[in-house]
């Protein structure tokens, strides 16, 4: 867990981030996919993207100065450095200070510029969505232990700086990014979850920046990203994607998930399409559409127009099919109890996950590191001596988190938590253990939260 030294580092990091904004204030201001056959029909929106410049707001000196120093990679690096997310000051005072230093910066102009940067050189609308979605997924940090989660913030520039976002904030940011470029968008509100939908190519296309990361999104066999209604007819595709992998890393720095829960997650289809769940929450799911997007927005309120019911159109999502889906707990990262080696052999014992039904384990053995790890070791003190990455997580590891560990030496499946990998030549090896469950195997899920990476020497 993050200790006093971590909090000290965090204080310095927030100071540095704020310093970047103060400079502006001086002037006033990787992707996995799932495949299946596409449905025969597509829901058609009422309008297509307008010209991005059709309602362009005139820039000003504060906006020009902000854009001159806006570094998207730097924003992402800050958000993905989970140890640095701890904040011990007054969050309201900090947000007020950010608003003051950002005074005069036109949010619409900035959003449009960011959208243009993210999609530069991309030809298809699908490619553009992958780029925007991946950006917001990495930018957003779903951590309910963050004090910023208790403040209703939808101002995009404030969100850029703090990174603290749940499903509502991330979805609205996606819609706002697209709206600034002339696209129609809406929110699909599931009561306990929310996602964005964007209109292009004659249909709606969903985007979930909260449950998933690394650019993960369901794509059908023809390559298009479905609408929520389309996805509801093939909901098992959603369960192929690894859910809340970032939160598993954050938990090792003392972060908490929704409502303070530990990093244990259910398969996502139940949060989207469970008929029993919505029977207990009548009136959902619904579509929420913003009645108008401003042509200019300097110094908006923190809600950025999203919390005023008079500015939102609410419509039943009657085309979304609900199914009898039970809540299934997804296996978490396994804890390593013991690691030993003998001639040509590695022996590993892991602790069974008490919250999930684990059907087995897959062990990846490689000559090279997978390139990422957690903030602390999940296992015994004896096994920790074989931890391959004791320095823990760094922001540069983000993209590797969503990749299958390498297995150029061996890949072994075991039905029991006491695992043996044999037939190895003498040398140094990197080892990861990944749990599996029968439901995940049924729907085709390949990536689950891995153990810490081990580095062992085989004689």
C-alpha positions, 0 to 999 in steps of 0.5 A: 500500500502507498505509505508516507513516502508515496504521499510525499511524492504525490504532493510534489506531483500535484504541485508540478501538474498545477505549475503547468496550468499556472503557466497558462493561467498567466495569460488568462487561463493498443486494441483488443477486439471481439468478433461475431457476425453483425446483426442484420439491422443497424439503428440509424441516428437522426443526423450525421456529423456536422462540419467540425468548423461549422460553429467554430468559436473564435480563439483568444489569447488564453486559449491559444496559450493553453493549447501551445503548452497542452501535451496529451502524452504528459496528461496520460503519463500523469493519469497512468502513474497510479502511485501519484494519484494520492492527494492529501490537500483540500480538493475543493480549494484545489479545484477552485485554484485550477478554475482560476488559473484556467480562466478564459480558456475556451473549452470548446476550442480546446476539445476540438483541438484535442479531437483533431490531434487524436484523430490526425491522419486517421481515415475511418470513423472506426479508427477515430473512435479507437483513438478517442476511446483509448485516450479517455480510457487511459486518462480516466482513473476510476478510484473512489478513494479519490477526494475529487470523486465527491465533487460533481466535475464535468469541466473537461479541462479540470478532468484533464488535470485531475484524471479522477473519473467514473463512468459518468464523467468519462462518457460525458467527456467522450460525447463532448470531444465528439460534439466539439467536432460536430458529431451527435452523441448521447449517454446510455444510462444503466443506472449503475453504469453509463457509456457513450454512444456516437453517431457516424456511418449511419449508426450508433457506436458505443464507447465504454472508457470506464470498465475497460482500458488499453483501447479494448472494445467489442468489434463485430466481424465486419469491423464496425463497433456496435451500438449498445442495442446491437451489443445486447443481442450478442452480450457474451462478446462483452465478457470476452474483454478483461474488466477493470485491469487498471483498478487491480493495479491501483488497488496495490497503491491503496485505491478502491473501486466503486463504493469502496469495494476491493478490486473484485469485479463481475463480468460486464454483461450483467451491468449492461443487460441483466433483466433481473437487475433492471426489474429492480431499477425500473425506468432504465436503461435510458438514452440521455441526449444533450439538447444543445452543445455550446458554440463557445465555453470560457469559464463554464460551471463545473457541471459543463451543462450536464446536470441540468435536467432541462438541458437533457432529453431522456428517452427509453432505451426500448431497443436494448434487449435485456436477458436473464444474466446472472452476476458472475465474479471474474477471477482476480490476480492470483497470490503467489504462495511459494516458488521453488526450482529444481533441475529443469523444473519450476514449482509454483503454488498460488492461493485460490481466489475466495471470491471467484470460481477458478477452473484453472491456471495458465502459466507463461514462461518467457526469456523476456519480461512482460513489461509491467507489474503491480505496485506491491507483491501479492503473495508470501514474503518468501515468494517476493524474493523472486519478484521480477519487478520490485520497483513496481508500476510506472506509467510507461507500463500502461499499454503492456497491461492489456497484452497476453504475457509472452510465452516463447519458452513454455505455456502450461495449463493446470487445473490445480493451484500447485503448478509444475513447469518441467523440461526447461533448459538451464537459464533465467526465466520470467514467469506469470500465472493467470487464473481462468474460469469456465465461463470465461473459457466458454465466451472466449476470454483470453486475458485475466489479471495476472500474478506478479511477474517472477524471475527465476533461475533454473539449473 
